[in-house]
Amino acid sequence: MKNSSRIAVGVAGAVAGYVASFVLLSLFDFGNRADPITAGLVGLFVYSPIGAIAGAVFANWLVTRSGTDTSNGNVARNSLKSLGVVVLLCAAGIGIYIAYAYATATPWLNRNGANPLLVFEVRFPAGIAVPTSAQGIELQTDLNTMPGEVTPAAFHRDGDQPVIAGEVELAFRTSHRQLAVNIQGQPSRIYPIDLSARAPHTPEFGTWRRLGDGSEIRYRAKWPGQT
């Protein structure tokens, strides 16, 4: 039998030994009954690997015994090669799973804490009265929409231009964001938000960005615990 075939048989023996060891441990309820989770982990990562080693050695011994060379050195070499292939296959499988999990995971911007905020101000052309409220402030992304809140106490005039202020949560990691602002009696306005996907915290507002109708917006990302 070719050496590659012997290694393949050893791999099959290792897998069979691993599975058989774990099944036997489960059937005979071997381990700490008071702590089944720890017992299961010990079975998976201690006893079953021992079974895999025994399976690889036994399979290679059977194959070698059927040939002309029955030396212990051949059995050991082929067993080690078989176990090496098993380890590589396991590593590849773990790598594929991690890549898949990362690619399909929800891209939370702040996975382990509260959502950061987009703090914004909108400045309107001169001659428009300072609105007493704003309806339908909404952050729109390619992943979600998020309602915003205005801060009427922060509404003011910049010279002869009225300014409104507010904030909205940034839930997801994406570079495709825009803010829709609807004020009663005025046309709907949509402002592109030019933040990077990770929206790092900035203590100061950026520069004013003008829309085609003469209104302007400035904004910054505010992360929890920072000012």
JOHU-V670454 format. One record per residue. N is the residue number from 1. PHI is phi in radians with two decimals (NA if undefined). D_CENTER is the distance of its C-alpha to the mean C-alpha in whole Angstrom. Layout:
# JOHU-V670454
n: (N;N)
phi: (PHI;PHI)
d_center: (D_CENTER;D_CENTER)
This chain:
# JOHU-V670454
n: (1;2;3;4;5;6;7;8;9;10;11;12;13;14;15;16;17;18;19;20;21;22;23;24;25;26;27;28;29;30;31;32;33;34;35;36;37;38;39;40;41;42;43;44;45;46;47;48;49;50;51;52;53;54;55;56;57;58;59;60;61;62;63;64;65;66;67;68;69;70;71;72;73;74;75;76;77;78;79;80;81;82;83;84;85;86;87;88;89;90;91;92;93;94;95;96;97;98;99;100;101;102;103;104;105;106;107;108;109;110;111;112;113;114;115;116;117;118;119;120;121;122;123;124;125;126;127;128;129;130;131;132;133;134;135;136;137;138;139;140;141;142;143;144;145;146;147;148;149;150;151;152;153;154;155;156;157;158;159;160;161;162;163;164;165;166;167;168;169;170;171;172;173;174;175;176;177;178;179;180;181;182;183;184;185;186;187;188;189;190;191;192;193;194;195;196;197;198;199;200;201;202;203;204;205;206;207;208;209;210;211;212;213;214;215;216;217;218;219;220;221;222;223;224;225;226;227)
phi: (NA;-1.14;-1.07;-1.10;-1.18;-1.12;-1.13;-1.09;-1.13;-1.13;-1.09;-1.07;-1.14;-1.12;-1.10;-1.09;-1.14;-1.10;-1.11;-1.08;-1.10;-1.18;-1.10;-1.10;-1.08;-1.22;-1.15;-1.61;0.95;-1.40;2.24;-1.53;-1.16;-1.26;-2.39;-1.12;-1.17;-1.09;-1.07;-1.13;-1.15;-1.08;-1.12;-1.19;-1.88;-2.13;-1.25;-1.13;-1.05;-1.09;-1.11;-1.14;-1.10;-1.10;-1.13;-1.14;-1.12;-1.12;-1.10;-1.19;-1.12;-1.10;-1.15;-1.14;-1.08;-1.38;-1.74;-1.58;-1.83;-1.96;-1.23;-1.13;-1.09;-1.11;-1.07;-1.14;-1.09;-1.14;-1.13;-1.10;-1.10;-1.09;-1.15;-1.09;-1.11;-1.07;-1.07;-1.10;-1.12;-1.11;-1.09;-1.12;-1.11;-1.12;-1.09;-1.11;-1.11;-1.09;-1.09;-1.15;-1.10;-1.19;-1.20;-1.80;-1.23;-1.10;-1.41;-1.06;-1.27;-2.24;-1.00;-1.90;-2.76;-1.19;-1.20;-1.13;-2.08;-1.67;-1.68;-2.39;-2.31;-2.07;-1.93;-1.73;-1.07;-1.06;1.71;-1.61;-1.17;-1.15;-1.18;-1.45;-2.77;-2.41;-1.99;1.23;-1.22;-2.59;-1.52;-2.02;-2.29;-1.34;-1.98;-2.88;-2.16;-2.42;-1.18;-1.86;-2.22;-1.75;-2.11;-0.95;-1.13;-1.68;-1.14;-2.77;-2.00;-1.88;1.22;-1.79;-1.92;-1.33;-2.30;-1.95;-2.39;-3.05;-2.69;-2.63;-1.27;-1.84;-1.54;-2.07;-1.49;-2.78;-1.73;-1.79;-2.31;-2.62;-1.99;-1.65;-2.17;-2.07;-2.16;-0.99;1.46;-2.21;-1.16;-1.18;-2.15;-2.20;-1.89;-1.12;-1.92;-1.65;-1.94;-1.19;-1.00;-1.55;0.74;-1.12;-1.11;-2.31;-1.31;-2.12;-1.13;-1.36;-1.32;-1.17;-2.10;-1.57;-1.64;-1.07;-1.51;1.67;-1.33;-2.37;-2.37;-2.39;-2.78;-2.73;-1.65;-2.07;-1.64;-0.96;1.46;-2.11;-2.01)
d_center: (46;44;42;39;40;41;37;36;38;37;33;34;36;33;31;34;34;31;31;34;34;31;33;36;35;33;37;39;36;36;35;35;35;34;31;30;26;27;30;27;25;28;29;26;26;30;32;31;30;34;35;33;35;38;37;37;40;42;41;42;45;46;45;47;50;51;51;54;52;51;50;48;47;46;44;42;41;40;38;36;35;34;32;30;29;28;26;25;24;22;20;19;18;15;14;14;12;9;9;9;7;4;7;7;4;6;6;8;10;11;9;12;14;16;16;17;20;22;26;28;32;34;37;40;43;46;48;45;46;43;41;41;38;35;34;31;29;25;22;21;18;17;14;17;20;21;24;25;28;31;33;37;38;37;38;41;43;43;46;47;43;42;38;36;33;29;26;23;19;16;13;11;10;13;16;18;20;23;25;28;31;34;37;40;43;41;39;35;33;30;28;26;23;23;20;17;14;13;16;18;20;24;27;29;29;29;32;33;32;35;35;38;39;40;37;35;32;30;27;25;21;22;19;20;23;24;27)
